[in-house]
Amino acid sequence: MRKRYIYLTIVAIVLVCVFFLVKYIFLNDKSSSESHDLSELVESKPLPIPPLLEDVDPNPDRAEFHLTAQKGTSEILDGIDSETLGYNGDILGPVIRVRKGETVNVKMKNSLDEATTLHWHGLRVDGKYDGGPHSGIKAGETWEPNLQLINQLQHFGITHT
């Protein structure tokens, strides 16, 4: 009977030790206050406004734009350079201004090391020209869609890889 109490006491001590060990390692309040809070790095930094892309076709009924998907580096958080993707620049893409009824030719060169696609935010175009898995542009290739616009909006592109 005495052995039984000794064993129960040892088991109880081991269980209490395991409880405090688990609490210290996994539930330590200090670890929650030392979370990966990056708010100190983020200041009120305005989103860069993309530039207007120049129409290289002088005909007022047509427009032609040249885009290059490329790698870049941007300082999104103060003091930290991040690898980014963009069109004709390090991040985002330029604004493309077009008119309803205009024929738009785009020369989209993929200078990335992987396939990408181009999706037209704000434009209603035929599905085969609207980017996505069905219209990947392989690394080093140039895609040249010819779009007939049925609405008039401004657009900026973002890379999808």
LOGU-876056 format. One record per atom (N, C-alpha, C): residue in one letter; x, y, z. Coordinates in steps of 0.05 Angstrom, whole numbers, plus 5000, padded with zeros to 4 digits. Example, Ala and Ser with C-alpha at 12.3 -4.5 7.8 and 13.67 -1.06 7.14 Angstrom:
# residues 2
PT; residuo; c1; c2; c3
PT; A; 5264; 4886; 5156
PT; A; 5246; 4910; 5156
PT; A; 5264; 4934; 5156
PT; S; 5257; 4955; 5142
PT; S; 5273; 4979; 5143
PT; S; 5258; 5001; 5157
***
This chain:
# residues 161
PT; residuo; c1; c2; c3
PT; M; 5016; 4976; 5000
PT; M; 5000; 5000; 5000
PT; M; 5017; 5025; 5000
PT; R; 5039; 5024; 5016
PT; R; 5058; 5047; 5017
PT; R; 5071; 5052; 4990
PT; K; 5078; 5031; 4976
PT; K; 5089; 5034; 4949
PT; K; 5070; 5049; 4930
PT; R; 5045; 5042; 4933
PT; R; 5025; 5054; 4916
PT; R; 5024; 5085; 4920
PT; Y; 5025; 5094; 4945
PT; Y; 5025; 5123; 4951
PT; Y; 5050; 5136; 4940
PT; I; 5072; 5122; 4942
PT; I; 5097; 5133; 4931
PT; I; 5095; 5136; 4900
PT; Y; 5085; 5116; 4887
PT; Y; 5081; 5117; 4858
PT; Y; 5062; 5139; 4850
PT; L; 5040; 5142; 4864
PT; L; 5020; 5162; 4859
PT; L; 5032; 5190; 4863
PT; T; 5048; 5193; 4884
PT; T; 5060; 5219; 4890
PT; T; 5080; 5226; 4867
PT; I; 5096; 5207; 4858
PT; I; 5115; 5211; 4837
PT; I; 5100; 5219; 4811
PT; V; 5079; 5204; 4805
PT; V; 5063; 5210; 4780
PT; V; 5051; 5238; 4782
PT; A; 5041; 5246; 4806
PT; A; 5029; 5272; 4809
PT; A; 5050; 5294; 4806
PT; I; 5074; 5290; 4817
PT; I; 5096; 5310; 4814
PT; I; 5104; 5312; 4784
PT; V; 5106; 5290; 4770
PT; V; 5113; 5290; 4742
PT; V; 5092; 5304; 4726
PT; L; 5066; 5299; 4731
PT; L; 5045; 5313; 4717
PT; L; 5045; 5343; 4722
PT; V; 5049; 5351; 4746
PT; V; 5051; 5380; 4753
PT; V; 5074; 5393; 4738
PT; C; 5098; 5379; 4738
PT; C; 5121; 5389; 4724
PT; C; 5116; 5392; 4694
PT; V; 5103; 5371; 4682
PT; V; 5097; 5372; 4654
PT; V; 5077; 5395; 4648
PT; F; 5058; 5399; 4665
PT; F; 5039; 5421; 4661
PT; F; 5053; 5448; 4661
PT; F; 5070; 5453; 4680
PT; F; 5084; 5479; 4681
PT; F; 5104; 5482; 4658
PT; L; 5116; 5460; 4650
PT; L; 5135; 5461; 4627
PT; L; 5119; 5468; 4601
PT; V; 5097; 5455; 4597
PT; V; 5080; 5461; 4574
PT; V; 5071; 5490; 4575
PT; K; 5061; 5498; 4598
PT; K; 5052; 5526; 4601
PT; K; 5074; 5546; 4595
PT; Y; 5098; 5541; 4605
PT; Y; 5120; 5559; 4601
PT; Y; 5129; 5560; 4571
PT; I; 5130; 5537; 4558
PT; I; 5139; 5536; 4531
PT; I; 5118; 5546; 4511
PT; F; 5094; 5537; 4514
PT; F; 5073; 5542; 4493
PT; F; 5054; 5565; 4500
PT; L; 5051; 5571; 4525
PT; L; 5031; 5591; 4533
PT; L; 5043; 5615; 4547
PT; N; 5068; 5619; 4542
PT; N; 5083; 5641; 4556
PT; N; 5071; 5668; 4547
PT; D; 5062; 5684; 4565
PT; D; 5051; 5710; 4559
PT; D; 5072; 5728; 4546
PT; K; 5097; 5725; 4553
PT; K; 5118; 5741; 4541
PT; K; 5120; 5737; 4511
PT; S; 5115; 5712; 4502
PT; S; 5117; 5707; 4473
PT; S; 5095; 5721; 4458
PT; S; 5071; 5725; 4470
PT; S; 5050; 5739; 4455
PT; S; 5056; 5768; 4453
PT; S; 5070; 5780; 4472
PT; S; 5077; 5808; 4471
PT; S; 5101; 5813; 4452
PT; E; 5115; 5792; 4446
PT; E; 5138; 5794; 4427
PT; E; 5130; 5782; 4400
PT; S; 5104; 5785; 4392
PT; S; 5096; 5774; 4367
PT; S; 5109; 5789; 4344
PT; H; 5105; 5780; 4320
PT; H; 5118; 5792; 4297
PT; H; 5102; 5816; 4287
PT; D; 5098; 5835; 4305
PT; D; 5083; 5859; 4299
PT; D; 5101; 5878; 4283
PT; L; 5093; 5883; 4258
PT; L; 5109; 5901; 4241
PT; L; 5098; 5929; 4240
PT; S; 5079; 5936; 4257
PT; S; 5067; 5962; 4256
PT; S; 5087; 5984; 4260
PT; E; 5109; 5979; 4275
PT; E; 5129; 5999; 4279
PT; E; 5143; 6007; 4253
PT; L; 5144; 5987; 4234
PT; L; 5158; 5992; 4209
PT; L; 5140; 6007; 4189
PT; V; 5114; 6006; 4194
PT; V; 5095; 6018; 4175
PT; V; 5088; 6046; 4183
PT; E; 5095; 6064; 4167
PT; E; 5086; 6092; 4171
PT; E; 5064; 6098; 4151
PT; S; 5052; 6120; 4153
PT; S; 5032; 6128; 4134
PT; S; 5046; 6134; 4107
PT; K; 5048; 6114; 4091
PT; K; 5062; 6116; 4065
PT; K; 5041; 6114; 4043
PT; P; 5039; 6134; 4026
PT; P; 5019; 6132; 4005
PT; P; 5025; 6111; 3985
PT; L; 5004; 6099; 3974
PT; L; 5006; 6080; 3952
PT; L; 5016; 6095; 3928
PT; P; 5037; 6084; 3914
PT; P; 5046; 6098; 3890
PT; P; 5025; 6099; 3869
PT; I; 5021; 6123; 3858
PT; I; 5001; 6126; 3836
PT; I; 5015; 6119; 3810
PT; P; 5004; 6099; 3796
PT; P; 5017; 6091; 3771
PT; P; 5016; 6113; 3750
PT; P; 5037; 6115; 3733
PT; P; 5037; 6136; 3712
PT; P; 5018; 6128; 3689
PT; L; 5011; 6148; 3674
PT; L; 4994; 6144; 3650
PT; L; 5012; 6134; 3628
PT; L; 5005; 6111; 3615
PT; L; 5021; 6099; 3594
PT; L; 5015; 6114; 3568
PT; E; 5036; 6121; 3553
PT; E; 5032; 6135; 3528
PT; E; 5022; 6117; 3506
PT; D; 5002; 6127; 3492
PT; D; 4991; 6114; 3468
PT; D; 5011; 6120; 3445
PT; V; 5023; 6099; 3433
PT; V; 5044; 6104; 3413
PT; V; 5032; 6104; 3384
PT; D; 5005; 6101; 3382
PT; D; 4992; 6102; 3356
PT; D; 4980; 6130; 3352
PT; P; 4988; 6145; 3332
PT; P; 4977; 6172; 3328
PT; P; 4948; 6172; 3318
PT; N; 4938; 6150; 3308
PT; N; 4910; 6149; 3298
PT; N; 4891; 6152; 3321
PT; P; 4872; 6171; 3320
PT; P; 4853; 6175; 3343
PT; P; 4833; 6152; 3346
PT; D; 4830; 6135; 3326
PT; D; 4811; 6113; 3329
PT; D; 4825; 6087; 3338
PT; R; 4851; 6088; 3342
PT; R; 4866; 6065; 3351
PT; R; 4884; 6073; 3374
PT; A; 4893; 6054; 3389
PT; A; 4913; 6059; 3410
PT; A; 4932; 6035; 3410
PT; E; 4957; 6040; 3416
PT; E; 4976; 6019; 3419
PT; E; 4993; 6024; 3444
PT; F; 4996; 6004; 3460
PT; F; 5011; 6006; 3485
PT; F; 5031; 5983; 3487
PT; H; 5054; 5989; 3498
PT; H; 5075; 5970; 3502
PT; H; 5079; 5965; 3532
PT; L; 5077; 5940; 3540
PT; L; 5080; 5933; 3568
PT; L; 5102; 5912; 3570
PT; T; 5117; 5913; 3592
PT; T; 5137; 5892; 3598
PT; T; 5133; 5883; 3627
PT; A; 5127; 5857; 3631
PT; A; 5125; 5846; 3658
PT; A; 5154; 5841; 3667
PT; Q; 5161; 5852; 3691
PT; Q; 5188; 5851; 3700
PT; Q; 5190; 5849; 3730
PT; K; 5213; 5840; 3739
PT; K; 5219; 5839; 3767
PT; K; 5228; 5866; 3776
PT; G; 5224; 5872; 3802
PT; G; 5233; 5897; 3813
PT; G; 5238; 5894; 3842
PT; T; 5245; 5917; 3854
PT; T; 5250; 5918; 3883
PT; T; 5235; 5944; 3893
PT; S; 5220; 5941; 3914
PT; S; 5205; 5964; 3925
PT; S; 5208; 5964; 3955
PT; E; 5209; 5988; 3966
PT; E; 5210; 5991; 3995
PT; E; 5181; 5995; 4004
PT; I; 5167; 5973; 4010
PT; I; 5139; 5975; 4019
PT; I; 5139; 5982; 4049
PT; L; 5155; 5968; 4065
PT; L; 5159; 5974; 4093
PT; L; 5185; 5990; 4095
PT; D; 5185; 6011; 4111
PT; D; 5209; 6028; 4114
PT; D; 5234; 6012; 4120
PT; G; 5254; 6016; 4104
PT; G; 5280; 6003; 4108
PT; G; 5282; 5974; 4099
PT; I; 5260; 5963; 4087
PT; I; 5261; 5935; 4079
PT; I; 5255; 5934; 4049
PT; D; 5274; 5925; 4033
PT; D; 5270; 5922; 4004
PT; D; 5256; 5895; 3999
PT; S; 5235; 5895; 3984
PT; S; 5220; 5871; 3977
PT; S; 5221; 5866; 3947
PT; E; 5223; 5841; 3940
PT; E; 5222; 5834; 3912
PT; E; 5193; 5837; 3903
PT; T; 5190; 5850; 3880
PT; T; 5163; 5855; 3870
PT; T; 5161; 5849; 3840
PT; L; 5137; 5849; 3829
PT; L; 5132; 5846; 3801
PT; L; 5116; 5870; 3792
PT; G; 5121; 5878; 3767
PT; G; 5106; 5901; 3757
PT; G; 5106; 5901; 3727
PT; Y; 5091; 5920; 3716
PT; Y; 5092; 5925; 3687
PT; Y; 5105; 5952; 3683
PT; N; 5126; 5952; 3666
PT; N; 5141; 5976; 3660
PT; N; 5152; 5990; 3685
PT; G; 5156; 5975; 3706
PT; G; 5167; 5987; 3731
PT; G; 5168; 5965; 3752
PT; D; 5176; 5974; 3776
PT; D; 5181; 5956; 3798
PT; D; 5155; 5944; 3810
PT; I; 5134; 5959; 3810
PT; I; 5109; 5950; 3824
PT; I; 5085; 5961; 3809
PT; L; 5063; 5946; 3810
PT; L; 5038; 5953; 3796
PT; L; 5043; 5955; 3767
PT; G; 5028; 5972; 3754
PT; G; 5031; 5977; 3725
PT; G; 5020; 6004; 3719
PT; P; 5025; 6013; 3695
PT; P; 5016; 6040; 3687
PT; P; 4985; 6041; 3682
PT; V; 4974; 6065; 3682
PT; V; 4947; 6069; 3675
PT; V; 4945; 6070; 3645
PT; I; 4925; 6055; 3634
PT; I; 4920; 6056; 3605
PT; I; 4894; 6069; 3601
PT; R; 4894; 6092; 3587
PT; R; 4869; 6107; 3582
PT; R; 4860; 6102; 3553
PT; V; 4836; 6092; 3550
PT; V; 4825; 6085; 3524
PT; V; 4797; 6096; 3522
PT; R; 4786; 6096; 3498
PT; R; 4759; 6106; 3493
PT; R; 4741; 6084; 3482
PT; K; 4716; 6086; 3488
PT; K; 4696; 6067; 3478
PT; K; 4697; 6067; 3447
PT; G; 4697; 6042; 3437
PT; G; 4697; 6039; 3408
PT; G; 4725; 6038; 3396
PT; E; 4745; 6045; 3411
PT; E; 4772; 6046; 3402
PT; E; 4783; 6018; 3398
PT; T; 4800; 6014; 3378
PT; T; 4814; 5989; 3375
PT; T; 4841; 5992; 3389
PT; V; 4846; 5973; 3407
PT; V; 4870; 5975; 3423
PT; V; 4889; 5952; 3418
PT; N; 4913; 5958; 3410
PT; N; 4934; 5937; 3407
PT; N; 4953; 5939; 3430
PT; V; 4960; 5916; 3441
PT; V; 4978; 5916; 3464
PT; V; 5001; 5897; 3457
PT; K; 5025; 5905; 3462
PT; K; 5049; 5888; 3459
PT; K; 5059; 5883; 3488
PT; M; 5054; 5859; 3498
PT; M; 5060; 5852; 3525
PT; M; 5083; 5832; 3525
PT; K; 5107; 5842; 3533
PT; K; 5130; 5824; 3534
PT; K; 5134; 5814; 3563
PT; N; 5139; 5788; 3565
PT; N; 5143; 5776; 3591
PT; N; 5173; 5773; 3596
PT; S; 5185; 5791; 3612
PT; S; 5213; 5790; 3619
PT; S; 5218; 5775; 3645
PT; L; 5198; 5761; 3655
PT; L; 5201; 5746; 3680
PT; L; 5213; 5719; 3673
PT; D; 5221; 5705; 3694
PT; D; 5233; 5678; 3691
PT; D; 5211; 5656; 3690
PT; E; 5186; 5664; 3692
PT; E; 5164; 5645; 3693
PT; E; 5141; 5656; 3677
PT; A; 5121; 5640; 3672
PT; A; 5098; 5648; 3657
PT; A; 5082; 5668; 3673
PT; T; 5068; 5686; 3660
PT; T; 5050; 5705; 3673
PT; T; 5025; 5709; 3655
PT; T; 5008; 5726; 3664
PT; T; 4984; 5732; 3648
PT; T; 4977; 5761; 3652
PT; L; 4959; 5771; 3636
PT; L; 4951; 5799; 3638
PT; L; 4921; 5801; 3640
PT; H; 4911; 5813; 3661
PT; H; 4882; 5815; 3665
PT; H; 4874; 5844; 3665
PT; W; 4853; 5851; 3651
PT; W; 4845; 5879; 3647
PT; W; 4824; 5886; 3668
PT; H; 4833; 5899; 3689
PT; H; 4815; 5909; 3710
PT; H; 4799; 5933; 3699
PT; G; 4773; 5930; 3698
PT; G; 4756; 5953; 3690
PT; G; 4748; 5952; 3661
PT; L; 4758; 5934; 3645
PT; L; 4751; 5933; 3617
PT; L; 4735; 5907; 3611
PT; R; 4714; 5910; 3596
PT; R; 4699; 5887; 3586
PT; R; 4711; 5879; 3559
PT; V; 4724; 5857; 3558
PT; V; 4737; 5847; 3534
PT; V; 4729; 5818; 3530
PT; D; 4733; 5808; 3506
PT; D; 4729; 5780; 3500
PT; D; 4745; 5763; 3520
PT; G; 4733; 5742; 3530
PT; G; 4746; 5725; 3550
PT; G; 4774; 5714; 3543
PT; K; 4778; 5709; 3517
PT; K; 4805; 5699; 3509
PT; K; 4827; 5719; 3513
PT; Y; 4820; 5745; 3516
PT; Y; 4839; 5766; 3520
PT; Y; 4841; 5775; 3549
PT; D; 4825; 5763; 3567
PT; D; 4823; 5774; 3594
PT; D; 4841; 5761; 3615
PT; G; 4862; 5749; 3607
PT; G; 4881; 5738; 3626
PT; G; 4869; 5714; 3642
PT; G; 4887; 5699; 3654
PT; G; 4879; 5676; 3669
PT; G; 4896; 5652; 3660
PT; P; 4890; 5629; 3672
PT; P; 4906; 5605; 3665
PT; P; 4905; 5597; 3636
PT; H; 4883; 5605; 3622
PT; H; 4880; 5597; 3594
PT; H; 4897; 5614; 3576
PT; S; 4909; 5636; 3585
PT; S; 4923; 5653; 3568
PT; S; 4951; 5661; 3579
PT; G; 4965; 5641; 3588
PT; G; 4992; 5647; 3600
PT; G; 5011; 5656; 3578
PT; I; 5029; 5674; 3587
PT; I; 5050; 5684; 3569
PT; I; 5076; 5673; 3580
PT; K; 5089; 5656; 3565
PT; K; 5113; 5643; 3574
PT; K; 5136; 5663; 3577
PT; A; 5155; 5656; 3594
PT; A; 5179; 5673; 3598
PT; A; 5192; 5679; 3571
PT; G; 5198; 5704; 3567
PT; G; 5212; 5713; 3542
PT; G; 5193; 5717; 3518
PT; E; 5168; 5710; 3521
PT; E; 5149; 5713; 3498
PT; E; 5135; 5740; 3499
PT; T; 5125; 5748; 3476
PT; T; 5109; 5772; 3474
PT; T; 5081; 5765; 3464
PT; W; 5061; 5776; 3478
PT; W; 5033; 5771; 3471
PT; W; 5022; 5797; 3460
PT; E; 5007; 5795; 3437
PT; E; 4997; 5818; 3424
PT; E; 4967; 5816; 3419
PT; P; 4950; 5821; 3439
PT; P; 4922; 5821; 3435
PT; P; 4912; 5846; 3420
PT; N; 4891; 5843; 3405
PT; N; 4879; 5866; 3391
PT; N; 4850; 5867; 3402
PT; L; 4844; 5888; 3418
PT; L; 4819; 5890; 3432
PT; L; 4801; 5911; 3420
PT; Q; 4775; 5905; 3418
PT; Q; 4755; 5924; 3410
PT; Q; 4740; 5931; 3436
PT; L; 4741; 5956; 3444
PT; L; 4729; 5963; 3470
PT; L; 4700; 5970; 3467
PT; I; 4685; 5960; 3487
PT; I; 4656; 5966; 3487
PT; I; 4649; 5983; 3511
PT; N; 4668; 5990; 3528
PT; N; 4663; 6009; 3550
PT; N; 4687; 6027; 3553
PT; Q; 4684; 6048; 3569
PT; Q; 4706; 6067; 3572
PT; Q; 4712; 6070; 3602
PT; L; 4735; 6061; 3610
PT; L; 4745; 6063; 3637
PT; L; 4775; 6067; 3637
PT; Q; 4786; 6073; 3660
PT; Q; 4815; 6073; 3662
PT; Q; 4823; 6046; 3674
PT; H; 4847; 6038; 3669
PT; H; 4856; 6012; 3677
PT; H; 4885; 6012; 3686
PT; F; 4892; 5996; 3705
PT; F; 4919; 5991; 3710
PT; F; 4922; 5961; 3713
PT; G; 4945; 5950; 3704
PT; G; 4948; 5921; 3704
PT; G; 4964; 5913; 3729
PT; I; 4960; 5888; 3737
PT; I; 4976; 5876; 3758
PT; I; 4985; 5849; 3748
PT; T; 5009; 5840; 3755
PT; T; 5019; 5815; 3746
PT; T; 5007; 5792; 3761
PT; H; 5002; 5770; 3747
PT; H; 4992; 5745; 3759
PT; H; 5011; 5724; 3750
PT; T; 5025; 5711; 3769
PT; T; 5043; 5689; 3762
PT; T; 5035; 5664; 3776
***
